[in-house]
Amino acid sequence: MEEIKSKILLIYTGGTIGMEVNSNDGSLMPLSLENLVKHIPELSRLECALSTYSFLNP
């Protein structure tokens, strides 16, 4: 088993950077952090454990 060198916790506190465009009407909607690697595939190249947390009411 390979040892993980680093751990990264991404905390979303609100704002435009955590939004994605709704393809139906062009409005912004909150990005699902569970699918973050789908939107930022470079994250899968990091040799670390990546965790996310979103506040319910940012």
PDB file of N, CA, C and O in Angstrom:
ATOM      1  N   MET A   1       0.835  -1.192   0.000  1.00  0.00           N
ATOM      2  CA  MET A   1       0.000   0.000   0.000  1.00  0.00           C
ATOM      3  C   MET A   1       0.874   1.246   0.000  1.00  0.00           C
ATOM      4  O   MET A   1       1.789   1.375   0.813  1.00  0.00           O
ATOM      5  N   GLU A   2       0.582   2.166  -0.922  1.00  0.00           N
ATOM      6  CA  GLU A   2       1.357   3.383  -1.052  1.00  0.00           C
ATOM      7  C   GLU A   2       0.928   4.406  -0.009  1.00  0.00           C
ATOM      8  O   GLU A   2      -0.263   4.623   0.210  1.00  0.00           O
ATOM      9  N   GLU A   3       1.898   5.022   0.623  1.00  0.00           N
ATOM     10  CA  GLU A   3       1.606   6.031   1.642  1.00  0.00           C
ATOM     11  C   GLU A   3       1.272   7.362   0.977  1.00  0.00           C
ATOM     12  O   GLU A   3       1.962   7.788   0.051  1.00  0.00           O
ATOM     13  N   ILE A   4       0.222   8.011   1.446  1.00  0.00           N
ATOM     14  CA  ILE A   4      -0.168   9.325   0.934  1.00  0.00           C
ATOM     15  C   ILE A   4       0.635  10.376   1.674  1.00  0.00           C
ATOM     16  O   ILE A   4       0.663  10.398   2.905  1.00  0.00           O
ATOM     17  N   LYS A   5       1.287  11.244   0.921  1.00  0.00           N
ATOM     18  CA  LYS A   5       2.167  12.237   1.515  1.00  0.00           C
ATOM     19  C   LYS A   5       1.421  13.441   2.069  1.00  0.00           C
ATOM     20  O   LYS A   5       1.827  14.006   3.085  1.00  0.00           O
ATOM     21  N   SER A   6       0.353  13.834   1.425  1.00  0.00           N
ATOM     22  CA  SER A   6      -0.342  15.053   1.808  1.00  0.00           C
ATOM     23  C   SER A   6      -1.846  14.853   1.811  1.00  0.00           C
ATOM     24  O   SER A   6      -2.378  13.955   1.158  1.00  0.00           O
ATOM     25  N   LYS A   7      -2.516  15.713   2.563  1.00  0.00           N
ATOM     26  CA  LYS A   7      -3.974  15.753   2.566  1.00  0.00           C
ATOM     27  C   LYS A   7      -4.383  17.193   2.279  1.00  0.00           C
ATOM     28  O   LYS A   7      -3.791  18.137   2.802  1.00  0.00           O
ATOM     29  N   ILE A   8      -5.408  17.345   1.437  1.00  0.00           N
ATOM     30  CA  ILE A   8      -5.926  18.672   1.112  1.00  0.00           C
ATOM     31  C   ILE A   8      -7.415  18.691   1.410  1.00  0.00           C
ATOM     32  O   ILE A   8      -8.156  17.801   0.993  1.00  0.00           O
ATOM     33  N   LEU A   9      -7.848  19.720   2.140  1.00  0.00           N
ATOM     34  CA  LEU A   9      -9.257  19.928   2.430  1.00  0.00           C
ATOM     35  C   LEU A   9      -9.679  21.217   1.746  1.00  0.00           C
ATOM     36  O   LEU A   9      -9.173  22.292   2.068  1.00  0.00           O
ATOM     37  N   LEU A  10     -10.615  21.107   0.793  1.00  0.00           N
ATOM     38  CA  LEU A  10     -11.179  22.273   0.123  1.00  0.00           C
ATOM     39  C   LEU A  10     -12.478  22.642   0.829  1.00  0.00           C
ATOM     40  O   LEU A  10     -13.387  21.820   0.942  1.00  0.00           O
ATOM     41  N   ILE A  11     -12.558  23.872   1.299  1.00  0.00           N
ATOM     42  CA  ILE A  11     -13.748  24.343   2.009  1.00  0.00           C
ATOM     43  C   ILE A  11     -14.409  25.424   1.160  1.00  0.00           C
ATOM     44  O   ILE A  11     -13.809  26.458   0.865  1.00  0.00           O
ATOM     45  N   TYR A  12     -15.656  25.164   0.775  1.00  0.00           N
ATOM     46  CA  TYR A  12     -16.409  26.137  -0.019  1.00  0.00           C
ATOM     47  C   TYR A  12     -17.259  26.973   0.921  1.00  0.00           C
ATOM     48  O   TYR A  12     -18.107  26.455   1.648  1.00  0.00           O
ATOM     49  N   THR A  13     -17.011  28.284   0.893  1.00  0.00           N
ATOM     50  CA  THR A  13     -17.739  29.194   1.779  1.00  0.00           C
ATOM     51  C   THR A  13     -18.719  30.082   1.022  1.00  0.00           C
ATOM     52  O   THR A  13     -19.329  30.978   1.606  1.00  0.00           O
ATOM     53  N   GLY A  14     -18.871  29.833  -0.279  1.00  0.00           N
ATOM     54  CA  GLY A  14     -19.799  30.612  -1.092  1.00  0.00           C
ATOM     55  C   GLY A  14     -19.066  31.438  -2.121  1.00  0.00           C
ATOM     56  O   GLY A  14     -17.844  31.583  -2.068  1.00  0.00           O
ATOM     57  N   GLY A  15     -19.818  31.976  -3.052  1.00  0.00           N
ATOM     58  CA  GLY A  15     -19.240  32.851  -4.064  1.00  0.00           C
ATOM     59  C   GLY A  15     -19.211  32.235  -5.448  1.00  0.00           C
ATOM     60  O   GLY A  15     -19.479  31.047  -5.627  1.00  0.00           O
ATOM     61  N   THR A  16     -18.883  33.062  -6.414  1.00  0.00           N
ATOM     62  CA  THR A  16     -18.930  32.685  -7.820  1.00  0.00           C
ATOM     63  C   THR A  16     -17.967  31.563  -8.175  1.00  0.00           C
ATOM     64  O   THR A  16     -18.272  30.760  -9.056  1.00  0.00           O
ATOM     65  N   ILE A  17     -16.817  31.480  -7.522  1.00  0.00           N
ATOM     66  CA  ILE A  17     -15.830  30.458  -7.876  1.00  0.00           C
ATOM     67  C   ILE A  17     -16.366  29.042  -7.650  1.00  0.00           C
ATOM     68  O   ILE A  17     -15.872  28.087  -8.249  1.00  0.00           O
ATOM     69  N   GLY A  18     -17.353  28.911  -6.807  1.00  0.00           N
ATOM     70  CA  GLY A  18     -17.954  27.603  -6.546  1.00  0.00           C
ATOM     71  C   GLY A  18     -19.234  27.365  -7.325  1.00  0.00           C
ATOM     72  O   GLY A  18     -20.059  26.540  -6.933  1.00  0.00           O
ATOM     73  N   MET A  19     -19.403  28.078  -8.419  1.00  0.00           N
ATOM     74  CA  MET A  19     -20.619  27.967  -9.212  1.00  0.00           C
ATOM     75  C   MET A  19     -20.299  27.385 -10.588  1.00  0.00           C
ATOM     76  O   MET A  19     -19.161  27.440 -11.056  1.00  0.00           O
ATOM     77  N   GLU A  20     -21.327  26.830 -11.219  1.00  0.00           N
ATOM     78  CA  GLU A  20     -21.213  26.382 -12.595  1.00  0.00           C
ATOM     79  C   GLU A  20     -22.434  26.888 -13.366  1.00  0.00           C
ATOM     80  O   GLU A  20     -23.453  27.241 -12.772  1.00  0.00           O
ATOM     81  N   VAL A  21     -22.320  26.917 -14.674  1.00  0.00           N
ATOM     82  CA  VAL A  21     -23.402  27.434 -15.513  1.00  0.00           C
ATOM     83  C   VAL A  21     -24.444  26.340 -15.736  1.00  0.00           C
ATOM     84  O   VAL A  21     -24.114  25.218 -16.120  1.00  0.00           O
ATOM     85  N   ASN A  22     -25.693  26.681 -15.490  1.00  0.00           N
ATOM     86  CA  ASN A  22     -26.808  25.783 -15.758  1.00  0.00           C
ATOM     87  C   ASN A  22     -27.007  25.761 -17.273  1.00  0.00           C
ATOM     88  O   ASN A  22     -27.288  26.794 -17.880  1.00  0.00           O
ATOM     89  N   SER A  23     -26.860  24.568 -17.887  1.00  0.00           N
ATOM     90  CA  SER A  23     -26.937  24.479 -19.345  1.00  0.00           C
ATOM     91  C   SER A  23     -28.342  24.744 -19.882  1.00  0.00           C
ATOM     92  O   SER A  23     -28.499  25.009 -21.074  1.00  0.00           O
ATOM     93  N   ASN A  24     -29.361  24.678 -19.034  1.00  0.00           N
ATOM     94  CA  ASN A  24     -30.733  24.917 -19.490  1.00  0.00           C
ATOM     95  C   ASN A  24     -31.051  26.398 -19.693  1.00  0.00           C
ATOM     96  O   ASN A  24     -31.687  26.782 -20.674  1.00  0.00           O
ATOM     97  N   ASP A  25     -30.590  27.234 -18.730  1.00  0.00           N
ATOM     98  CA  ASP A  25     -30.963  28.644 -18.828  1.00  0.00           C
ATOM     99  C   ASP A  25     -29.799  29.621 -18.682  1.00  0.00           C
ATOM    100  O   ASP A  25     -30.013  30.833 -18.715  1.00  0.00           O
ATOM    101  N   GLY A  26     -28.579  29.125 -18.523  1.00  0.00           N
ATOM    102  CA  GLY A  26     -27.413  29.988 -18.431  1.00  0.00           C
ATOM    103  C   GLY A  26     -27.178  30.616 -17.075  1.00  0.00           C
ATOM    104  O   GLY A  26     -26.221  31.370 -16.897  1.00  0.00           O
ATOM    105  N   SER A  27     -28.050  30.311 -16.103  1.00  0.00           N
ATOM    106  CA  SER A  27     -27.865  30.872 -14.762  1.00  0.00           C
ATOM    107  C   SER A  27     -26.755  30.131 -14.027  1.00  0.00           C
ATOM    108  O   SER A  27     -26.349  29.040 -14.430  1.00  0.00           O
ATOM    109  N   LEU A  28     -26.272  30.729 -12.954  1.00  0.00           N
ATOM    110  CA  LEU A  28     -25.261  30.075 -12.125  1.00  0.00           C
ATOM    111  C   LEU A  28     -25.940  29.249 -11.048  1.00  0.00           C
ATOM    112  O   LEU A  28     -26.959  29.655 -10.488  1.00  0.00           O
ATOM    113  N   MET A  29     -25.364  28.080 -10.762  1.00  0.00           N
ATOM    114  CA  MET A  29     -25.864  27.226  -9.697  1.00  0.00           C
ATOM    115  C   MET A  29     -24.669  26.655  -8.950  1.00  0.00           C
ATOM    116  O   MET A  29     -23.589  26.538  -9.528  1.00  0.00           O
ATOM    117  N   PRO A  30     -24.834  26.294  -7.670  1.00  0.00           N
ATOM    118  CA  PRO A  30     -23.712  25.778  -6.887  1.00  0.00           C
ATOM    119  C   PRO A  30     -23.124  24.520  -7.520  1.00  0.00           C
ATOM    120  O   PRO A  30     -23.849  23.637  -7.979  1.00  0.00           O
ATOM    121  N   LEU A  31     -21.796  24.460  -7.534  1.00  0.00           N
ATOM    122  CA  LEU A  31     -21.062  23.313  -8.052  1.00  0.00           C
ATOM    123  C   LEU A  31     -21.065  22.205  -7.018  1.00  0.00           C
ATOM    124  O   LEU A  31     -20.825  22.456  -5.837  1.00  0.00           O
ATOM    125  N   SER A  32     -21.330  20.994  -7.446  1.00  0.00           N
ATOM    126  CA  SER A  32     -21.270  19.847  -6.546  1.00  0.00           C
ATOM    127  C   SER A  32     -19.810  19.478  -6.337  1.00  0.00           C
ATOM    128  O   SER A  32     -19.156  19.003  -7.265  1.00  0.00           O
ATOM    129  N   LEU A  33     -19.293  19.685  -5.147  1.00  0.00           N
ATOM    130  CA  LEU A  33     -17.886  19.407  -4.885  1.00  0.00           C
ATOM    131  C   LEU A  33     -17.565  17.922  -4.964  1.00  0.00           C
ATOM    132  O   LEU A  33     -16.404  17.549  -5.129  1.00  0.00           O
ATOM    133  N   GLU A  34     -18.581  17.067  -4.848  1.00  0.00           N
ATOM    134  CA  GLU A  34     -18.348  15.636  -4.982  1.00  0.00           C
ATOM    135  C   GLU A  34     -17.867  15.298  -6.397  1.00  0.00           C
ATOM    136  O   GLU A  34     -17.180  14.296  -6.595  1.00  0.00           O
ATOM    137  N   ASN A  35     -18.224  16.124  -7.368  1.00  0.00           N
ATOM    138  CA  ASN A  35     -17.824  15.910  -8.759  1.00  0.00           C
ATOM    139  C   ASN A  35     -16.718  16.874  -9.191  1.00  0.00           C
ATOM    140  O   ASN A  35     -16.568  17.160 -10.379  1.00  0.00           O
ATOM    141  N   LEU A  36     -15.958  17.364  -8.241  1.00  0.00           N
ATOM    142  CA  LEU A  36     -14.954  18.379  -8.522  1.00  0.00           C
ATOM    143  C   LEU A  36     -13.915  17.904  -9.531  1.00  0.00           C
ATOM    144  O   LEU A  36     -13.507  18.683 -10.393  1.00  0.00           O
ATOM    145  N   VAL A  37     -13.479  16.663  -9.452  1.00  0.00           N
ATOM    146  CA  VAL A  37     -12.455  16.147 -10.360  1.00  0.00           C
ATOM    147  C   VAL A  37     -12.968  16.129 -11.793  1.00  0.00           C
ATOM    148  O   VAL A  37     -12.188  16.290 -12.731  1.00  0.00           O
ATOM    149  N   LYS A  38     -14.273  15.934 -11.972  1.00  0.00           N
ATOM    150  CA  LYS A  38     -14.867  15.982 -13.315  1.00  0.00           C
ATOM    151  C   LYS A  38     -14.694  17.375 -13.923  1.00  0.00           C
ATOM    152  O   LYS A  38     -14.452  17.507 -15.123  1.00  0.00           O
ATOM    153  N   HIS A  39     -14.817  18.398 -13.103  1.00  0.00           N
ATOM    154  CA  HIS A  39     -14.706  19.772 -13.581  1.00  0.00           C
ATOM    155  C   HIS A  39     -13.258  20.258 -13.628  1.00  0.00           C
ATOM    156  O   HIS A  39     -12.916  21.126 -14.432  1.00  0.00           O
ATOM    157  N   ILE A  40     -12.416  19.701 -12.773  1.00  0.00           N
ATOM    158  CA  ILE A  40     -10.997  20.079 -12.730  1.00  0.00           C
ATOM    159  C   ILE A  40     -10.179  18.785 -12.756  1.00  0.00           C
ATOM    160  O   ILE A  40      -9.688  18.348 -11.716  1.00  0.00           O
ATOM    161  N   PRO A  41     -10.028  18.166 -13.934  1.00  0.00           N
ATOM    162  CA  PRO A  41      -9.373  16.858 -14.014  1.00  0.00           C
ATOM    163  C   PRO A  41      -7.926  16.845 -13.528  1.00  0.00           C
ATOM    164  O   PRO A  41      -7.409  15.788 -13.167  1.00  0.00           O
ATOM    165  N   GLU A  42      -7.268  17.997 -13.515  1.00  0.00           N
ATOM    166  CA  GLU A  42      -5.886  18.062 -13.043  1.00  0.00           C
ATOM    167  C   GLU A  42      -5.761  17.641 -11.578  1.00  0.00           C
ATOM    168  O   GLU A  42      -4.687  17.227 -11.142  1.00  0.00           O
ATOM    169  N   LEU A  43      -6.848  17.746 -10.821  1.00  0.00           N
ATOM    170  CA  LEU A  43      -6.804  17.356  -9.405  1.00  0.00           C
ATOM    171  C   LEU A  43      -6.473  15.884  -9.236  1.00  0.00           C
ATOM    172  O   LEU A  43      -5.884  15.495  -8.227  1.00  0.00           O
ATOM    173  N   SER A  44      -6.843  15.057 -10.208  1.00  0.00           N
ATOM    174  CA  SER A  44      -6.561  13.623 -10.102  1.00  0.00           C
ATOM    175  C   SER A  44      -5.069  13.336 -10.234  1.00  0.00           C
ATOM    176  O   SER A  44      -4.624  12.241  -9.893  1.00  0.00           O
ATOM    177  N   ARG A  45      -4.299  14.289 -10.716  1.00  0.00           N
ATOM    178  CA  ARG A  45      -2.859  14.110 -10.852  1.00  0.00           C
ATOM    179  C   ARG A  45      -2.106  14.401  -9.562  1.00  0.00           C
ATOM    180  O   ARG A  45      -0.929  14.061  -9.438  1.00  0.00           O
ATOM    181  N   LEU A  46      -2.770  15.022  -8.613  1.00  0.00           N
ATOM    182  CA  LEU A  46      -2.125  15.320  -7.332  1.00  0.00           C
ATOM    183  C   LEU A  46      -1.945  14.032  -6.540  1.00  0.00           C
ATOM    184  O   LEU A  46      -2.843  13.191  -6.493  1.00  0.00           O
ATOM    185  N   GLU A  47      -0.806  13.886  -5.934  1.00  0.00           N
ATOM    186  CA  GLU A  47      -0.556  12.720  -5.098  1.00  0.00           C
ATOM    187  C   GLU A  47      -0.937  13.065  -3.661  1.00  0.00           C
ATOM    188  O   GLU A  47      -0.076  13.277  -2.807  1.00  0.00           O
ATOM    189  N   CYS A  48      -2.253  13.119  -3.411  1.00  0.00           N
ATOM    190  CA  CYS A  48      -2.738  13.498  -2.098  1.00  0.00           C
ATOM    191  C   CYS A  48      -4.150  12.961  -1.903  1.00  0.00           C
ATOM    192  O   CYS A  48      -4.795  12.499  -2.843  1.00  0.00           O
ATOM    193  N   ALA A  49      -4.602  13.034  -0.682  1.00  0.00           N
ATOM    194  CA  ALA A  49      -5.992  12.718  -0.359  1.00  0.00           C
ATOM    195  C   ALA A  49      -6.769  14.025  -0.394  1.00  0.00           C
ATOM    196  O   ALA A  49      -6.460  14.954   0.352  1.00  0.00           O
ATOM    197  N   LEU A  50      -7.771  14.099  -1.254  1.00  0.00           N
ATOM    198  CA  LEU A  50      -8.539  15.319  -1.437  1.00  0.00           C
ATOM    199  C   LEU A  50      -9.904  15.156  -0.795  1.00  0.00           C
ATOM    200  O   LEU A  50     -10.650  14.235  -1.126  1.00  0.00           O
ATOM    201  N   SER A  51     -10.230  16.063   0.130  1.00  0.00           N
ATOM    202  CA  SER A  51     -11.537  16.073   0.787  1.00  0.00           C
ATOM    203  C   SER A  51     -12.178  17.431   0.555  1.00  0.00           C
ATOM    204  O   SER A  51     -11.486  18.429   0.357  1.00  0.00           O
ATOM    205  N   THR A  52     -13.515  17.461   0.581  1.00  0.00           N
ATOM    206  CA  THR A  52     -14.223  18.731   0.391  1.00  0.00           C
ATOM    207  C   THR A  52     -15.269  18.914   1.480  1.00  0.00           C
ATOM    208  O   THR A  52     -15.763  17.951   2.065  1.00  0.00           O
ATOM    209  N   TYR A  53     -15.593  20.179   1.735  1.00  0.00           N
ATOM    210  CA  TYR A  53     -16.644  20.509   2.680  1.00  0.00           C
ATOM    211  C   TYR A  53     -17.326  21.783   2.186  1.00  0.00           C
ATOM    212  O   TYR A  53     -16.661  22.749   1.812  1.00  0.00           O
ATOM    213  N   SER A  54     -18.654  21.775   2.189  1.00  0.00           N
ATOM    214  CA  SER A  54     -19.427  22.950   1.815  1.00  0.00           C
ATOM    215  C   SER A  54     -20.325  23.339   2.982  1.00  0.00           C
ATOM    216  O   SER A  54     -20.989  22.488   3.572  1.00  0.00           O
ATOM    217  N   PHE A  55     -20.342  24.626   3.312  1.00  0.00           N
ATOM    218  CA  PHE A  55     -21.281  25.114   4.308  1.00  0.00           C
ATOM    219  C   PHE A  55     -22.687  25.050   3.746  1.00  0.00           C
ATOM    220  O   PHE A  55     -22.879  25.308   2.557  1.00  0.00           O
ATOM    221  N   LEU A  56     -23.671  24.718   4.554  1.00  0.00           N
ATOM    222  CA  LEU A  56     -25.044  24.641   4.085  1.00  0.00           C
ATOM    223  C   LEU A  56     -25.564  26.003   3.670  1.00  0.00           C
ATOM    224  O   LEU A  56     -26.260  26.115   2.661  1.00  0.00           O
ATOM    225  N   ASN A  57     -25.242  27.038   4.425  1.00  0.00           N
ATOM    226  CA  ASN A  57     -25.669  28.410   4.127  1.00  0.00           C
ATOM    227  C   ASN A  57     -24.442  29.300   4.045  1.00  0.00           C
ATOM    228  O   ASN A  57     -24.125  30.011   4.999  1.00  0.00           O
ATOM    229  N   PRO A  58     -23.743  29.268   2.904  1.00  0.00           N
ATOM    230  CA  PRO A  58     -22.506  30.075   2.818  1.00  0.00           C
ATOM    231  C   PRO A  58     -22.783  31.562   2.902  1.00  0.00           C
ATOM    232  O   PRO A  58     -21.853  32.367   2.845  1.00  0.00           O
TER     233      PRO A  58
END
